[in-house]
Structures are given as structure tokens and as C-alpha cells.
Amino acid sequence: MAQKKSFALRIDPELFEAVEKWAADEFRSTNGQLEYIISKALKDARRLKVQSNPESKEQSH
């Protein structure tokens, strides 16, 4: 797995609380939930390449 970069994030307390609750609902850490949200937003905006899954290609044939 690639090394992860650490940085400080200033966030509105109400926004942070909402992310914490969402993370708990999905059994993720708050950090993991933020990473998921950012990753999904980047993929949806086509600013991040979606990695292909070789297994899904095999199953579609």
C-alpha cells in the first residue's frame, strides 16, 4: 500500500459531527470516511483515474 500523507484539516464542528456519524453508520473511522468521500468526489468529477478490477472483467464475459 502506498504511503499516506498527513495534514491538518480545519473543519466546521457541525460538519465534522455529521461526518463522524456517517462514518459510524458505515463502520469506518472518521479519517477513512473523509478519504472515501474525497475519493468518490474526485472519481465522479473525473479528476482521479478509476482503477480497473481484473476480476470484474473476467466475470462480465
Secondary structure, DSSP 8 states (H G I E B T S, - for coil): ------------HHHHHHHHHHHHHTT--HHHHHHHHHHHHHHHTT-S-----HHHHHHT-
